[in-house]
Amino acid sequence: MSGPDLLDIARDTIWVLVKVVGPLMMVALGVGLVVAIFQSLTQIQEMTLTFIPKILATFLSLLLFLPFMGSTLNAFMERMAARIASIP
């Protein structure tokens, strides 16, 4: 396996990571931003208020995006298995 092949695999791996984790991180970021704005407007500085909505939103988005994440990882594994099988 040559250098460009390894770079291809690394690029593909990073792209799969972004596609799989990106939606969950965006949901957590959005909910955290909304909660932070709510806390700054109401002067409520309760620590559990920051964690509970993010945990619930992340869990619900995980349930929503799980089929997409599974198909993305499955396609990645098939590509990697094909690369392994093609090594002489």
PDB file of N, CA, C and O in Angstrom:
ATOM      1  N   MET A   1       0.850  -1.165   0.000  1.00  0.00           N
ATOM      2  CA  MET A   1       0.000   0.000   0.000  1.00  0.00           C
ATOM      3  C   MET A   1       0.898   1.231   0.000  1.00  0.00           C
ATOM      4  O   MET A   1       1.827   1.330   0.802  1.00  0.00           O
ATOM      5  N   SER A   2       0.622   2.155  -0.890  1.00  0.00           N
ATOM      6  CA  SER A   2       1.480   3.328  -1.051  1.00  0.00           C
ATOM      7  C   SER A   2       0.959   4.511  -0.232  1.00  0.00           C
ATOM      8  O   SER A   2      -0.101   4.443   0.390  1.00  0.00           O
ATOM      9  N   GLY A   3       1.719   5.567  -0.253  1.00  0.00           N
ATOM     10  CA  GLY A   3       1.358   6.780   0.480  1.00  0.00           C
ATOM     11  C   GLY A   3       0.036   7.398   0.052  1.00  0.00           C
ATOM     12  O   GLY A   3      -0.783   7.748   0.902  1.00  0.00           O
ATOM     13  N   PRO A   4      -0.190   7.541  -1.267  1.00  0.00           N
ATOM     14  CA  PRO A   4      -1.476   8.103  -1.687  1.00  0.00           C
ATOM     15  C   PRO A   4      -2.677   7.243  -1.273  1.00  0.00           C
ATOM     16  O   PRO A   4      -3.755   7.771  -1.001  1.00  0.00           O
ATOM     17  N   ASP A   5      -2.490   5.932  -1.225  1.00  0.00           N
ATOM     18  CA  ASP A   5      -3.580   5.071  -0.759  1.00  0.00           C
ATOM     19  C   ASP A   5      -3.902   5.338   0.703  1.00  0.00           C
ATOM     20  O   ASP A   5      -5.069   5.393   1.090  1.00  0.00           O
ATOM     21  N   LEU A   6      -2.864   5.504   1.511  1.00  0.00           N
ATOM     22  CA  LEU A   6      -3.081   5.798   2.922  1.00  0.00           C
ATOM     23  C   LEU A   6      -3.746   7.158   3.124  1.00  0.00           C
ATOM     24  O   LEU A   6      -4.593   7.321   4.003  1.00  0.00           O
ATOM     25  N   LEU A   7      -3.355   8.127   2.305  1.00  0.00           N
ATOM     26  CA  LEU A   7      -4.001   9.435   2.395  1.00  0.00           C
ATOM     27  C   LEU A   7      -5.462   9.356   1.987  1.00  0.00           C
ATOM     28  O   LEU A   7      -6.310  10.022   2.580  1.00  0.00           O
ATOM     29  N   ASP A   8      -5.763   8.544   0.975  1.00  0.00           N
ATOM     30  CA  ASP A   8      -7.154   8.327   0.567  1.00  0.00           C
ATOM     31  C   ASP A   8      -7.970   7.727   1.698  1.00  0.00           C
ATOM     32  O   ASP A   8      -9.091   8.161   1.961  1.00  0.00           O
ATOM     33  N   ILE A   9      -7.411   6.733   2.365  1.00  0.00           N
ATOM     34  CA  ILE A   9      -8.116   6.089   3.474  1.00  0.00           C
ATOM     35  C   ILE A   9      -8.320   7.081   4.616  1.00  0.00           C
ATOM     36  O   ILE A   9      -9.401   7.135   5.202  1.00  0.00           O
ATOM     37  N   ALA A  10      -7.296   7.863   4.936  1.00  0.00           N
ATOM     38  CA  ALA A  10      -7.406   8.843   6.014  1.00  0.00           C
ATOM     39  C   ALA A  10      -8.455   9.905   5.693  1.00  0.00           C
ATOM     40  O   ALA A  10      -9.238  10.295   6.559  1.00  0.00           O
ATOM     41  N   ARG A  11      -8.465  10.369   4.443  1.00  0.00           N
ATOM     42  CA  ARG A  11      -9.448  11.377   4.035  1.00  0.00           C
ATOM     43  C   ARG A  11     -10.859  10.818   4.111  1.00  0.00           C
ATOM     44  O   ARG A  11     -11.778  11.485   4.586  1.00  0.00           O
ATOM     45  N   ASP A  12     -11.020   9.590   3.639  1.00  0.00           N
ATOM     46  CA  ASP A  12     -12.330   8.941   3.690  1.00  0.00           C
ATOM     47  C   ASP A  12     -12.777   8.733   5.131  1.00  0.00           C
ATOM     48  O   ASP A  12     -13.955   8.907   5.444  1.00  0.00           O
ATOM     49  N   THR A  13     -11.855   8.364   6.005  1.00  0.00           N
ATOM     50  CA  THR A  13     -12.180   8.147   7.413  1.00  0.00           C
ATOM     51  C   THR A  13     -12.622   9.441   8.083  1.00  0.00           C
ATOM     52  O   THR A  13     -13.603   9.455   8.827  1.00  0.00           O
ATOM     53  N   ILE A  14     -11.905  10.520   7.822  1.00  0.00           N
ATOM     54  CA  ILE A  14     -12.274  11.810   8.417  1.00  0.00           C
ATOM     55  C   ILE A  14     -13.628  12.268   7.888  1.00  0.00           C
ATOM     56  O   ILE A  14     -14.441  12.792   8.650  1.00  0.00           O
ATOM     57  N   TRP A  15     -13.880  12.079   6.602  1.00  0.00           N
ATOM     58  CA  TRP A  15     -15.164  12.481   6.026  1.00  0.00           C
ATOM     59  C   TRP A  15     -16.314  11.668   6.637  1.00  0.00           C
ATOM     60  O   TRP A  15     -17.378  12.221   6.918  1.00  0.00           O
ATOM     61  N   VAL A  16     -16.109  10.372   6.843  1.00  0.00           N
ATOM     62  CA  VAL A  16     -17.136   9.534   7.473  1.00  0.00           C
ATOM     63  C   VAL A  16     -17.371   9.990   8.905  1.00  0.00           C
ATOM     64  O   VAL A  16     -18.513  10.042   9.361  1.00  0.00           O
ATOM     65  N   LEU A  17     -16.301  10.321   9.618  1.00  0.00           N
ATOM     66  CA  LEU A  17     -16.437  10.812  10.986  1.00  0.00           C
ATOM     67  C   LEU A  17     -17.272  12.084  11.040  1.00  0.00           C
ATOM     68  O   LEU A  17     -18.144  12.218  11.898  1.00  0.00           O
ATOM     69  N   VAL A  18     -17.014  13.008  10.138  1.00  0.00           N
ATOM     70  CA  VAL A  18     -17.778  14.258  10.098  1.00  0.00           C
ATOM     71  C   VAL A  18     -19.247  13.982   9.766  1.00  0.00           C
ATOM     72  O   VAL A  18     -20.144  14.580  10.360  1.00  0.00           O
ATOM     73  N   LYS A  19     -19.487  13.081   8.823  1.00  0.00           N
ATOM     74  CA  LYS A  19     -20.870  12.776   8.441  1.00  0.00           C
ATOM     75  C   LYS A  19     -21.632  12.073   9.554  1.00  0.00           C
ATOM     76  O   LYS A  19     -22.833  12.295   9.711  1.00  0.00           O
ATOM     77  N   VAL A  20     -20.957  11.229  10.331  1.00  0.00           N
ATOM     78  CA  VAL A  20     -21.635  10.476  11.378  1.00  0.00           C
ATOM     79  C   VAL A  20     -21.864  11.331  12.624  1.00  0.00           C
ATOM     80  O   VAL A  20     -22.947  11.300  13.209  1.00  0.00           O
ATOM     81  N   VAL A  21     -20.861  12.084  13.026  1.00  0.00           N
ATOM     82  CA  VAL A  21     -20.940  12.827  14.283  1.00  0.00           C
ATOM     83  C   VAL A  21     -21.503  14.237  14.079  1.00  0.00           C
ATOM     84  O   VAL A  21     -22.019  14.834  15.023  1.00  0.00           O
ATOM     85  N   GLY A  22     -21.411  14.761  12.889  1.00  0.00           N
ATOM     86  CA  GLY A  22     -21.835  16.136  12.625  1.00  0.00           C
ATOM     87  C   GLY A  22     -23.264  16.464  13.020  1.00  0.00           C
ATOM     88  O   GLY A  22     -23.480  17.461  13.710  1.00  0.00           O
ATOM     89  N   PRO A  23     -24.250  15.673  12.615  1.00  0.00           N
ATOM     90  CA  PRO A  23     -25.627  16.014  12.989  1.00  0.00           C
ATOM     91  C   PRO A  23     -25.856  16.043  14.501  1.00  0.00           C
ATOM     92  O   PRO A  23     -26.562  16.918  15.000  1.00  0.00           O
ATOM     93  N   LEU A  24     -25.271  15.105  15.225  1.00  0.00           N
ATOM     94  CA  LEU A  24     -25.431  15.095  16.679  1.00  0.00           C
ATOM     95  C   LEU A  24     -24.778  16.319  17.311  1.00  0.00           C
ATOM     96  O   LEU A  24     -25.336  16.926  18.226  1.00  0.00           O
ATOM     97  N   MET A  25     -23.611  16.674  16.827  1.00  0.00           N
ATOM     98  CA  MET A  25     -22.914  17.829  17.387  1.00  0.00           C
ATOM     99  C   MET A  25     -23.651  19.134  17.076  1.00  0.00           C
ATOM    100  O   MET A  25     -23.683  20.044  17.904  1.00  0.00           O
ATOM    101  N   MET A  26     -24.235  19.221  15.892  1.00  0.00           N
ATOM    102  CA  MET A  26     -24.984  20.427  15.548  1.00  0.00           C
ATOM    103  C   MET A  26     -26.226  20.573  16.415  1.00  0.00           C
ATOM    104  O   MET A  26     -26.560  21.683  16.830  1.00  0.00           O
ATOM    105  N   VAL A  27     -26.912  19.470  16.694  1.00  0.00           N
ATOM    106  CA  VAL A  27     -28.078  19.523  17.570  1.00  0.00           C
ATOM    107  C   VAL A  27     -27.664  19.951  18.972  1.00  0.00           C
ATOM    108  O   VAL A  27     -28.309  20.814  19.568  1.00  0.00           O
ATOM    109  N   ALA A  28     -26.602  19.362  19.506  1.00  0.00           N
ATOM    110  CA  ALA A  28     -26.129  19.726  20.843  1.00  0.00           C
ATOM    111  C   ALA A  28     -25.683  21.188  20.892  1.00  0.00           C
ATOM    112  O   ALA A  28     -25.923  21.884  21.879  1.00  0.00           O
ATOM    113  N   LEU A  29     -25.036  21.646  19.830  1.00  0.00           N
ATOM    114  CA  LEU A  29     -24.609  23.038  19.768  1.00  0.00           C
ATOM    115  C   LEU A  29     -25.802  23.984  19.743  1.00  0.00           C
ATOM    116  O   LEU A  29     -25.817  24.995  20.445  1.00  0.00           O
ATOM    117  N   GLY A  30     -26.803  23.650  18.930  1.00  0.00           N
ATOM    118  CA  GLY A  30     -27.990  24.491  18.854  1.00  0.00           C
ATOM    119  C   GLY A  30     -28.756  24.551  20.167  1.00  0.00           C
ATOM    120  O   GLY A  30     -29.174  25.626  20.597  1.00  0.00           O
ATOM    121  N   VAL A  31     -28.938  23.410  20.798  1.00  0.00           N
ATOM    122  CA  VAL A  31     -29.653  23.379  22.074  1.00  0.00           C
ATOM    123  C   VAL A  31     -28.853  24.118  23.141  1.00  0.00           C
ATOM    124  O   VAL A  31     -29.427  24.855  23.943  1.00  0.00           O
ATOM    125  N   GLY A  32     -27.542  23.931  23.160  1.00  0.00           N
ATOM    126  CA  GLY A  32     -26.704  24.642  24.120  1.00  0.00           C
ATOM    127  C   GLY A  32     -26.763  26.147  23.925  1.00  0.00           C
ATOM    128  O   GLY A  32     -26.780  26.901  24.898  1.00  0.00           O
ATOM    129  N   LEU A  33     -26.794  26.583  22.685  1.00  0.00           N
ATOM    130  CA  LEU A  33     -26.893  28.011  22.399  1.00  0.00           C
ATOM    131  C   LEU A  33     -28.231  28.578  22.862  1.00  0.00           C
ATOM    132  O   LEU A  33     -28.280  29.659  23.450  1.00  0.00           O
ATOM    133  N   VAL A  34     -29.318  27.850  22.600  1.00  0.00           N
ATOM    134  CA  VAL A  34     -30.646  28.299  23.033  1.00  0.00           C
ATOM    135  C   VAL A  34     -30.721  28.365  24.556  1.00  0.00           C
ATOM    136  O   VAL A  34     -31.258  29.324  25.111  1.00  0.00           O
ATOM    137  N   VAL A  35     -30.189  27.358  25.227  1.00  0.00           N
ATOM    138  CA  VAL A  35     -30.207  27.348  26.695  1.00  0.00           C
ATOM    139  C   VAL A  35     -29.347  28.476  27.251  1.00  0.00           C
ATOM    140  O   VAL A  35     -29.723  29.110  28.237  1.00  0.00           O
ATOM    141  N   ALA A  36     -28.198  28.733  26.633  1.00  0.00           N
ATOM    142  CA  ALA A  36     -27.325  29.813  27.101  1.00  0.00           C
ATOM    143  C   ALA A  36     -27.996  31.170  26.936  1.00  0.00           C
ATOM    144  O   ALA A  36     -27.894  32.028  27.812  1.00  0.00           O
ATOM    145  N   ILE A  37     -28.679  31.364  25.819  1.00  0.00           N
ATOM    146  CA  ILE A  37     -29.402  32.626  25.615  1.00  0.00           C
ATOM    147  C   ILE A  37     -30.528  32.748  26.627  1.00  0.00           C
ATOM    148  O   ILE A  37     -30.747  33.823  27.184  1.00  0.00           O
ATOM    149  N   PHE A  38     -31.249  31.651  26.873  1.00  0.00           N
ATOM    150  CA  PHE A  38     -32.326  31.659  27.863  1.00  0.00           C
ATOM    151  C   PHE A  38     -31.781  31.987  29.250  1.00  0.00           C
ATOM    152  O   PHE A  38     -32.382  32.773  29.983  1.00  0.00           O
ATOM    153  N   GLN A  39     -30.653  31.394  29.611  1.00  0.00           N
ATOM    154  CA  GLN A  39     -30.064  31.657  30.922  1.00  0.00           C
ATOM    155  C   GLN A  39     -29.595  33.108  31.055  1.00  0.00           C
ATOM    156  O   GLN A  39     -29.749  33.717  32.114  1.00  0.00           O
ATOM    157  N   SER A  40     -29.036  33.648  30.003  1.00  0.00           N
ATOM    158  CA  SER A  40     -28.563  35.030  30.091  1.00  0.00           C
ATOM    159  C   SER A  40     -29.719  36.017  30.130  1.00  0.00           C
ATOM    160  O   SER A  40     -29.607  37.076  30.748  1.00  0.00           O
ATOM    161  N   LEU A  41     -30.830  35.683  29.478  1.00  0.00           N
ATOM    162  CA  LEU A  41     -31.995  36.579  29.511  1.00  0.00           C
ATOM    163  C   LEU A  41     -32.726  36.535  30.846  1.00  0.00           C
ATOM    164  O   LEU A  41     -33.236  37.557  31.304  1.00  0.00           O
ATOM    165  N   THR A  42     -32.781  35.378  31.466  1.00  0.00           N
ATOM    166  CA  THR A  42     -33.547  35.234  32.708  1.00  0.00           C
ATOM    167  C   THR A  42     -32.686  35.268  33.960  1.00  0.00           C
ATOM    168  O   THR A  42     -33.226  35.219  35.066  1.00  0.00           O
ATOM    169  N   GLN A  43     -31.378  35.350  33.829  1.00  0.00           N
ATOM    170  CA  GLN A  43     -30.448  35.368  34.960  1.00  0.00           C
ATOM    171  C   GLN A  43     -30.521  34.102  35.803  1.00  0.00           C
ATOM    172  O   GLN A  43     -30.180  34.128  36.986  1.00  0.00           O
ATOM    173  N   ILE A  44     -30.961  32.994  35.212  1.00  0.00           N
ATOM    174  CA  ILE A  44     -30.984  31.712  35.908  1.00  0.00           C
ATOM    175  C   ILE A  44     -29.648  31.030  35.641  1.00  0.00           C
ATOM    176  O   ILE A  44     -29.289  30.808  34.484  1.00  0.00           O
ATOM    177  N   GLN A  45     -28.921  30.701  36.676  1.00  0.00           N
ATOM    178  CA  GLN A  45     -27.607  30.081  36.515  1.00  0.00           C
ATOM    179  C   GLN A  45     -27.605  28.671  37.114  1.00  0.00           C
ATOM    180  O   GLN A  45     -26.680  28.302  37.837  1.00  0.00           O
ATOM    181  N   GLU A  46     -28.609  27.912  36.822  1.00  0.00           N
ATOM    182  CA  GLU A  46     -28.707  26.536  37.303  1.00  0.00           C
ATOM    183  C   GLU A  46     -27.878  25.630  36.397  1.00  0.00           C
ATOM    184  O   GLU A  46     -28.044  25.653  35.177  1.00  0.00           O
ATOM    185  N   MET A  47     -26.985  24.831  36.985  1.00  0.00           N
ATOM    186  CA  MET A  47     -26.098  23.986  36.198  1.00  0.00           C
ATOM    187  C   MET A  47     -26.843  22.847  35.505  1.00  0.00           C
ATOM    188  O   MET A  47     -26.483  22.464  34.392  1.00  0.00           O
ATOM    189  N   THR A  48     -27.869  22.305  36.146  1.00  0.00           N
ATOM    190  CA  THR A  48     -28.584  21.191  35.515  1.00  0.00           C
ATOM    191  C   THR A  48     -29.370  21.652  34.303  1.00  0.00           C
ATOM    192  O   THR A  48     -29.680  20.850  33.422  1.00  0.00           O
ATOM    193  N   LEU A  49     -29.694  22.932  34.249  1.00  0.00           N
ATOM    194  CA  LEU A  49     -30.434  23.454  33.101  1.00  0.00           C
ATOM    195  C   LEU A  49     -29.606  23.374  31.828  1.00  0.00           C
ATOM    196  O   LEU A  49     -30.175  23.320  30.738  1.00  0.00           O
ATOM    197  N   THR A  50     -28.291  23.366  31.929  1.00  0.00           N
ATOM    198  CA  THR A  50     -27.460  23.279  30.731  1.00  0.00           C
ATOM    199  C   THR A  50     -27.312  21.841  30.238  1.00  0.00           C
ATOM    200  O   THR A  50     -27.154  21.609  29.040  1.00  0.00           O
ATOM    201  N   PHE A  51     -27.363  20.873  31.162  1.00  0.00           N
ATOM    202  CA  PHE A  51     -27.085  19.497  30.773  1.00  0.00           C
ATOM    203  C   PHE A  51     -28.318  18.716  30.350  1.00  0.00           C
ATOM    204  O   PHE A  51     -28.262  17.975  29.369  1.00  0.00           O
ATOM    205  N   ILE A  52     -29.414  18.859  31.052  1.00  0.00           N
ATOM    206  CA  ILE A  52     -30.606  18.041  30.800  1.00  0.00           C
ATOM    207  C   ILE A  52     -31.144  18.247  29.382  1.00  0.00           C
ATOM    208  O   ILE A  52     -31.374  17.253  28.692  1.00  0.00           O
ATOM    209  N   PRO A  53     -31.359  19.476  28.907  1.00  0.00           N
ATOM    210  CA  PRO A  53     -31.869  19.627  27.528  1.00  0.00           C
ATOM    211  C   PRO A  53     -30.914  19.093  26.470  1.00  0.00           C
ATOM    212  O   PRO A  53     -31.346  18.515  25.472  1.00  0.00           O
ATOM    213  N   LYS A  54     -29.598  19.288  26.690  1.00  0.00           N
ATOM    214  CA  LYS A  54     -28.637  18.774  25.706  1.00  0.00           C
ATOM    215  C   LYS A  54     -28.629  17.255  25.673  1.00  0.00           C
ATOM    216  O   LYS A  54     -28.536  16.658  24.600  1.00  0.00           O
ATOM    217  N   ILE A  55     -28.724  16.630  26.824  1.00  0.00           N
ATOM    218  CA  ILE A  55     -28.742  15.169  26.868  1.00  0.00           C
ATOM    219  C   ILE A  55     -29.988  14.639  26.180  1.00  0.00           C
ATOM    220  O   ILE A  55     -29.909  13.703  25.384  1.00  0.00           O
ATOM    221  N   LEU A  56     -31.136  15.228  26.479  1.00  0.00           N
ATOM    222  CA  LEU A  56     -32.381  14.774  25.852  1.00  0.00           C
ATOM    223  C   LEU A  56     -32.375  15.007  24.342  1.00  0.00           C
ATOM    224  O   LEU A  56     -32.775  14.128  23.579  1.00  0.00           O
ATOM    225  N   ALA A  57     -31.927  16.175  23.911  1.00  0.00           N
ATOM    226  CA  ALA A  57     -31.897  16.474  22.476  1.00  0.00           C
ATOM    227  C   ALA A  57     -30.906  15.569  21.748  1.00  0.00           C
ATOM    228  O   ALA A  57     -31.177  15.119  20.635  1.00  0.00           O
ATOM    229  N   THR A  58     -29.769  15.305  22.367  1.00  0.00           N
ATOM    230  CA  THR A  58     -28.780  14.419  21.745  1.00  0.00           C
ATOM    231  C   THR A  58     -29.318  13.005  21.639  1.00  0.00           C
ATOM    232  O   THR A  58     -29.122  12.343  20.620  1.00  0.00           O
ATOM    233  N   PHE A  59     -29.995  12.531  22.679  1.00  0.00           N
ATOM    234  CA  PHE A  59     -30.565  11.184  22.642  1.00  0.00           C
ATOM    235  C   PHE A  59     -31.647  11.078  21.569  1.00  0.00           C
ATOM    236  O   PHE A  59     -31.684  10.096  20.827  1.00  0.00           O
ATOM    237  N   LEU A  60     -32.527  12.075  21.478  1.00  0.00           N
ATOM    238  CA  LEU A  60     -33.577  12.036  20.453  1.00  0.00           C
ATOM    239  C   LEU A  60     -32.999  12.146  19.043  1.00  0.00           C
ATOM    240  O   LEU A  60     -33.475  11.480  18.124  1.00  0.00           O
ATOM    241  N   SER A  61     -31.980  12.981  18.869  1.00  0.00           N
ATOM    242  CA  SER A  61     -31.366  13.086  17.541  1.00  0.00           C
ATOM    243  C   SER A  61     -30.585  11.819  17.201  1.00  0.00           C
ATOM    244  O   SER A  61     -30.478  11.455  16.029  1.00  0.00           O
ATOM    245  N   LEU A  62     -30.042  11.149  18.208  1.00  0.00           N
ATOM    246  CA  LEU A  62     -29.379   9.870  17.968  1.00  0.00           C
ATOM    247  C   LEU A  62     -30.384   8.848  17.444  1.00  0.00           C
ATOM    248  O   LEU A  62     -30.086   8.099  16.513  1.00  0.00           O
ATOM    249  N   LEU A  63     -31.570   8.818  18.040  1.00  0.00           N
ATOM    250  CA  LEU A  63     -32.605   7.911  17.544  1.00  0.00           C
ATOM    251  C   LEU A  63     -33.030   8.272  16.125  1.00  0.00           C
ATOM    252  O   LEU A  63     -33.296   7.392  15.305  1.00  0.00           O
ATOM    253  N   LEU A  64     -33.092   9.562  15.843  1.00  0.00           N
ATOM    254  CA  LEU A  64     -33.514  10.016  14.521  1.00  0.00           C
ATOM    255  C   LEU A  64     -32.459   9.724  13.452  1.00  0.00           C
ATOM    256  O   LEU A  64     -32.795   9.282  12.354  1.00  0.00           O
ATOM    257  N   PHE A  65     -31.187   9.969  13.770  1.00  0.00           N
ATOM    258  CA  PHE A  65     -30.116   9.833  12.785  1.00  0.00           C
ATOM    259  C   PHE A  65     -29.466   8.460  12.770  1.00  0.00           C
ATOM    260  O   PHE A  65     -28.564   8.231  11.963  1.00  0.00           O
ATOM    261  N   LEU A  66     -29.882   7.542  13.622  1.00  0.00           N
ATOM    262  CA  LEU A  66     -29.236   6.235  13.700  1.00  0.00           C
ATOM    263  C   LEU A  66     -29.264   5.466  12.374  1.00  0.00           C
ATOM    264  O   LEU A  66     -28.245   4.874  12.021  1.00  0.00           O
ATOM    265  N   PRO A  67     -30.369   5.439  11.621  1.00  0.00           N
ATOM    266  CA  PRO A  67     -30.316   4.731  10.328  1.00  0.00           C
ATOM    267  C   PRO A  67     -29.305   5.334   9.352  1.00  0.00           C
ATOM    268  O   PRO A  67     -28.608   4.604   8.647  1.00  0.00           O
ATOM    269  N   PHE A  68     -29.226   6.652   9.312  1.00  0.00           N
ATOM    270  CA  PHE A  68     -28.253   7.310   8.439  1.00  0.00           C
ATOM    271  C   PHE A  68     -26.826   6.986   8.881  1.00  0.00           C
ATOM    272  O   PHE A  68     -25.962   6.706   8.050  1.00  0.00           O
ATOM    273  N   MET A  69     -26.584   7.026  10.183  1.00  0.00           N
ATOM    274  CA  MET A  69     -25.258   6.737  10.704  1.00  0.00           C
ATOM    275  C   MET A  69     -24.865   5.289  10.417  1.00  0.00           C
ATOM    276  O   MET A  69     -23.723   5.012  10.049  1.00  0.00           O
ATOM    277  N   GLY A  70     -25.810   4.370  10.584  1.00  0.00           N
ATOM    278  CA  GLY A  70     -25.526   2.966  10.314  1.00  0.00           C
ATOM    279  C   GLY A  70     -25.224   2.705   8.858  1.00  0.00           C
ATOM    280  O   GLY A  70     -24.300   1.958   8.539  1.00  0.00           O
ATOM    281  N   SER A  71     -25.999   3.317   7.960  1.00  0.00           N
ATOM    282  CA  SER A  71     -25.744   3.104   6.535  1.00  0.00           C
ATOM    283  C   SER A  71     -24.417   3.726   6.107  1.00  0.00           C
ATOM    284  O   SER A  71     -23.721   3.176   5.254  1.00  0.00           O
ATOM    285  N   THR A  72     -24.063   4.866   6.692  1.00  0.00           N
ATOM    286  CA  THR A  72     -22.784   5.497   6.374  1.00  0.00           C
ATOM    287  C   THR A  72     -21.622   4.622   6.828  1.00  0.00           C
ATOM    288  O   THR A  72     -20.658   4.430   6.086  1.00  0.00           O
ATOM    289  N   LEU A  73     -21.712   4.093   8.042  1.00  0.00           N
ATOM    290  CA  LEU A  73     -20.642   3.230   8.545  1.00  0.00           C
ATOM    291  C   LEU A  73     -20.590   1.911   7.790  1.00  0.00           C
ATOM    292  O   LEU A  73     -19.510   1.359   7.579  1.00  0.00           O
ATOM    293  N   ASN A  74     -21.749   1.399   7.383  1.00  0.00           N
ATOM    294  CA  ASN A  74     -21.779   0.163   6.604  1.00  0.00           C
ATOM    295  C   ASN A  74     -21.102   0.362   5.246  1.00  0.00           C
ATOM    296  O   ASN A  74     -20.317  -0.480   4.810  1.00  0.00           O
ATOM    297  N   ALA A  75     -21.405   1.470   4.586  1.00  0.00           N
ATOM    298  CA  ALA A  75     -20.774   1.753   3.291  1.00  0.00           C
ATOM    299  C   ALA A  75     -19.269   1.933   3.455  1.00  0.00           C
ATOM    300  O   ALA A  75     -18.494   1.498   2.603  1.00  0.00           O
ATOM    301  N   PHE A  76     -18.856   2.569   4.540  1.00  0.00           N
ATOM    302  CA  PHE A  76     -17.425   2.742   4.796  1.00  0.00           C
ATOM    303  C   PHE A  76     -16.744   1.389   5.001  1.00  0.00           C
ATOM    304  O   PHE A  76     -15.658   1.150   4.474  1.00  0.00           O
ATOM    305  N   MET A  77     -17.385   0.508   5.767  1.00  0.00           N
ATOM    306  CA  MET A  77     -16.803  -0.816   6.011  1.00  0.00           C
ATOM    307  C   MET A  77     -16.713  -1.625   4.725  1.00  0.00           C
ATOM    308  O   MET A  77     -15.745  -2.356   4.516  1.00  0.00           O
ATOM    309  N   GLU A  78     -17.715  -1.499   3.867  1.00  0.00           N
ATOM    310  CA  GLU A  78     -17.665  -2.208   2.584  1.00  0.00           C
ATOM    311  C   GLU A  78     -16.521  -1.697   1.721  1.00  0.00           C
ATOM    312  O   GLU A  78     -15.835  -2.482   1.067  1.00  0.00           O
ATOM    313  N   ARG A  79     -16.311  -0.372   1.717  1.00  0.00           N
ATOM    314  CA  ARG A  79     -15.184   0.178   0.948  1.00  0.00           C
ATOM    315  C   ARG A  79     -13.849  -0.298   1.502  1.00  0.00           C
ATOM    316  O   ARG A  79     -12.945  -0.635   0.739  1.00  0.00           O
ATOM    317  N   MET A  80     -13.719  -0.327   2.836  1.00  0.00           N
ATOM    318  CA  MET A  80     -12.470  -0.786   3.441  1.00  0.00           C
ATOM    319  C   MET A  80     -12.244  -2.280   3.203  1.00  0.00           C
ATOM    320  O   MET A  80     -11.113  -2.701   2.959  1.00  0.00           O
ATOM    321  N   ALA A  81     -13.305  -3.081   3.270  1.00  0.00           N
ATOM    322  CA  ALA A  81     -13.174  -4.514   2.999  1.00  0.00           C
ATOM    323  C   ALA A  81     -12.777  -4.762   1.552  1.00  0.00           C
ATOM    324  O   ALA A  81     -11.992  -5.666   1.267  1.00  0.00           O
ATOM    325  N   ALA A  82     -13.318  -3.961   0.635  1.00  0.00           N
ATOM    326  CA  ALA A  82     -12.943  -4.091  -0.768  1.00  0.00           C
ATOM    327  C   ALA A  82     -11.475  -3.719  -0.971  1.00  0.00           C
ATOM    328  O   ALA A  82     -10.780  -4.357  -1.762  1.00  0.00           O
ATOM    329  N   ARG A  83     -11.000  -2.689  -0.263  1.00  0.00           N
ATOM    330  CA  ARG A  83      -9.588  -2.311  -0.362  1.00  0.00           C
ATOM    331  C   ARG A  83      -8.689  -3.416   0.181  1.00  0.00           C
ATOM    332  O   ARG A  83      -7.657  -3.735  -0.411  1.00  0.00           O
ATOM    333  N   ILE A  84      -9.090  -4.004   1.320  1.00  0.00           N
ATOM    334  CA  ILE A  84      -8.293  -5.081   1.917  1.00  0.00           C
ATOM    335  C   ILE A  84      -8.244  -6.289   1.004  1.00  0.00           C
ATOM    336  O   ILE A  84      -7.202  -6.926   0.852  1.00  0.00           O
ATOM    337  N   ALA A  85      -9.390  -6.603   0.393  1.00  0.00           N
ATOM    338  CA  ALA A  85      -9.444  -7.768  -0.500  1.00  0.00           C
ATOM    339  C   ALA A  85      -8.641  -7.550  -1.776  1.00  0.00           C
ATOM    340  O   ALA A  85      -8.192  -8.514  -2.396  1.00  0.00           O
ATOM    341  N   SER A  86      -8.456  -6.296  -2.172  1.00  0.00           N
ATOM    342  CA  SER A  86      -7.728  -6.038  -3.417  1.00  0.00           C
ATOM    343  C   SER A  86      -6.215  -5.943  -3.225  1.00  0.00           C
ATOM    344  O   SER A  86      -5.479  -5.787  -4.199  1.00  0.00           O
ATOM    345  N   ILE A  87      -5.750  -6.035  -1.994  1.00  0.00           N
ATOM    346  CA  ILE A  87      -4.308  -5.989  -1.753  1.00  0.00           C
ATOM    347  C   ILE A  87      -3.684  -7.309  -2.219  1.00  0.00           C
ATOM    348  O   ILE A  87      -4.119  -8.386  -1.812  1.00  0.00           O
ATOM    349  N   PRO A  88      -2.659  -7.214  -3.077  1.00  0.00           N
ATOM    350  CA  PRO A  88      -2.055  -8.460  -3.593  1.00  0.00           C
ATOM    351  C   PRO A  88      -1.212  -9.188  -2.564  1.00  0.00           C
ATOM    352  O   PRO A  88      -0.649 -10.242  -2.861  1.00  0.00           O
TER     353      PRO A  88
END
